[in-house]
């Protein structure tokens, strides 16, 4: 039977762990609320860009833009997969779900290469047969527009040069605090139907063909909007992944806190029993000693 000192030490360690899990839960809650608020504030800007792009495409019919078909594509062009993971662990199955989704996508593409976001993803995919071209890390901070711009510049430059024939992104979308699912989305080349679908998903009304005059030309205006559109997709995906990570960590910490409380309750009962048994034994020894002295 363990002595009282060992039980007290175990209870103290569990209490300290419980304090950590509760603190991490509160921190993740605050980060999740901030991330959702930032995403809601920026969505109208990128939605307006999507609408303008669709207006151009629907009004001109066939648009001669390199972002619809890569005119510089050369033999050996690769399919790029942007994978958004976390920089920290303790988030339940958040990263494992992303890994499975990304591996399934790579199996369906020809010549897949990886662009990784997050330290956890880099440590995992470094042991896979797929080549890693770039790795971005934001140190578990809320992604900014500058972060999205850096990734966007890299993707567009590689696509325009013909190195990438298509670009996909894999991230986690938070449907609710209890429903986090990995999502795959094609970034390039662009499709008219996909732009219309994005507008509908963002809460906008279905766009109809509206004639506009564009100066200097429809293609020039469209090509100028594409980097903003792609940056919006990247930024939205990063923030969605960020809030999903916080939600997953909240759930993991809540479960850990629950388990710690159950262990603490069991140990408390065990401690009381051991202590009571020790007191009973001491009283018995005292009574036995007194009886011997009285004889």
N, C-alpha and C positions, 0 to 999 in steps of 0.2 A: 504493500500500500504506500502510495506516495505521501511524503510528509507535508505538513502545512506550508512550509517555506516554498517548496517546489510548486504547490498549487497557487500560492500567492504570486509567484513570479510569472506563471503562465497567465494568470488573470490580468496582471499588470501589462504584459505584452499585448494581450488581446485588446485591452482598453486603449492602448496607444495606437494600435492598428485601426481601431474603430474611429478614433479621432481623425486619423489621416483620411480614411474613406469618406467620412462625412464632410471634411473640408474640401476634398476633391469633387465631391458631388455638388457642393455649393458653387465652387469655381466654374465647373462645367455648365451649371445652370445659367450663371451670369454671362458666360461666353456665348452660349446658345442664343440667349435673348438679344445680345448685341449683334451677333451675326445675322439673325433674321431681320433685325431692324435695318442694318446696312443694306442687305439685299433688296428689301422692299423700297428703300430710298432710291436705288440706282436702276431698278427695273424699268420705270417709265422712259428713261433716256434711251436705253437699248431697244425697247419696244418701238419707239418712234423711228429708230434707224431701220428696224426690220420692215416696218410699214413702207418707208420710203423706198427701200430696195425692191419690195414686191410691186410697188406702183410702177417702178421703172421696167421691171421684167414683164409685167402684165401688159404694159402699154406698148412695148416695142416688139413683143413676140419673141423672136430669136435674137439673143444678145450675144455679140461676139466678145466674150470676156474670158480671159485665161482662168478665171476662177470657176467657170462651169466645165471647162475641159482643159487639161494641162497641155498647151501647145508645145511646151518645151520638154515633154516627157521623152526620156531616152531609155534604151535597153538597160535593164537592171534597176529601174526605179523601184522604190520600196514602199511598203504600206506602214505608215507610222501609227503607233498606238500610244496615246498619252494616258498614263495610269496615275490616278490621284490616290495616294495613301496618306498615312499620318506620319508625323515625326516621333510620336511617342506611342507606347503600348497601353496596356490596362484599359482597353476599349472593347472587350469581349470579342465577338467574331467579326468586327468591322473590317479589319484588313484581310482576314482569310476569305471573306466573301468577294472582295475586290480581286484577290489573286485568282480565284477560280474563274471569275468572269473574264478577266484579261487573258488567261490561258486559253479559254474556249474561243475567244475572238482571234487570237494569234493562230490557232489551228485552222481557222476558216479563211485566213488571208494569205496572199502570196508574198513571200519575202518580208515578213513582219519585223519591225525594229521598234524599240521601246524608248519613249521619252518619259522619264519617271519624275514624279513630284512627291517628295516625302522620303525620309530616311529609312523607314520600315520597308517600303517597297524596294529600295535599292538593295538592302541586305538580302531580301528574298530573291529577287530576279537576277542577282549576280550569280546565283547557282543554277540558273536555267540556261538552255541553249540559245536563247534569244539575245541579240546584240542590244546593248544599251548605248544610245547616242548621247543623251543628255540626262542630267539629274539636277532637279531644282529642289531646294529645301527652304522653308519659311520659318523654321524653328518654332513650330506650333503656334505661330501668331496668326491673327486674322488676316487673310490675304488682302492685298491692296491693289489698286488700279495699276500701280507701277509693276507689281509682280505679274499681273495678267498681261501687261504690255510687253514685258520681256519675253514671255513665252510665245505671245502672238507674233512678235517680230521674227523669232527663230522659226516658227512653223511656216509663216508666209514666205520667208526667204528661201527655205528649203523646197517648198512647193513650186515657187516660181522658177527656180533653177532646174527643176525636173528631177530632183533627188527623191521627193515624195510624190507618188501618184495618187495617194489618198491619205487622209488623216482622220483618225477616230479618237475619241476620248472615253475613258471608263472612269466613272466616279460613283459615289453613293448619293442617292436622292432620298430625302426624308419626306415620306408621305405623311407620317405622324410620328410622335415620340416613340411608338412601339413598332412602327413599320419602316424599316430602313432597308432599301433594296439597291443593289448595284445597277447602274444604267449605262448602256453603250449608246454613243451618239456620233454620227459622222459629221465632221467639220468641213472637210474639203474632199472632192469638189462640191460646189453648191448645187442645190436642186430647188426649182421654183416651188414644188409641192411642200418641201421641207420648210421653206421660209414661211409659207402660208400656215403650216401646222404650228410653227413656233409662235406665230402671232395669236393663234387660237388658244394655245396652251398658256400664254401670258395674260389671258383674259380679254384680249382685243377682239373686235368684231371682224368677221370674214371680210377681206378686202375685195372690192370689185374693180374692174378695169377702169381706171380714171386717166384721161389724156392730160399730160403735162408737157411743157416745153423745157428741155434741159440744155444748159449752156456750160461748157462748149459742146458736149454730146452726152447721150444716155450712157454710153460705155464709160466715159471719163468720170461721170458722177457716180456711177455704180461702183467702179473700181476704187474710188475714193472712200466710199462707205464700207466696203468689205472689211478693211482692217478693224473698224469700229464694231462691226457685226461680230467678227470672230473674237475680238477682245471681250465683247459682251458674253459670248458663249463660254469662253475660258473663265472669265471672272465669276459668272453665275455658277459654273461647275465647281470652282474652287470654294466659293462660299457655301454652296450646298454640301459639299464634302466636309467642310469645316464644321457646320452645324450638325451634320449627321454624326461626325466623330464625337462631338460633345454630348449628343444625345445617347450614343452608344456607351460612352464612358459614364454618364449619369446612371444608366441602367446597370452597368457592371458594378459601380460603386454602391448602388442601392442593394444589390444582391450580396455584395461582400459585407456590407454593414449588417444586413439581416443575418447572414451566417455567423458573423462575429458576435452578435447579440445572443444568438442561440447557443453558441459555444460558451459564452460568458455565463448564461443562465445555468447551463449544465454544470459548469465548473463551480458556480456559486453553491448549487445544491450539494455537489460532492464535497466542497470545502466545509459546508455546515455539518455534513454527516461525519467527516473525519474529525472536525473540531469537537463535535458532541461526543464522539467515541473516545477521544483523548480525555475530555473532561470526566466522562463516566469512569474511565480507567483510573484516573487520578483519585477520584472520590472513593472508588472501591479500594484502592491501595491505602488511603488514609483510614478508612473504616476498619480494614483488616489489621492495620498497624495498631490502631486504638484498641481493638479487641484483644490483641496479643498483650498489650501493656496492662489491660485490666485483669488478665488472668492471674 
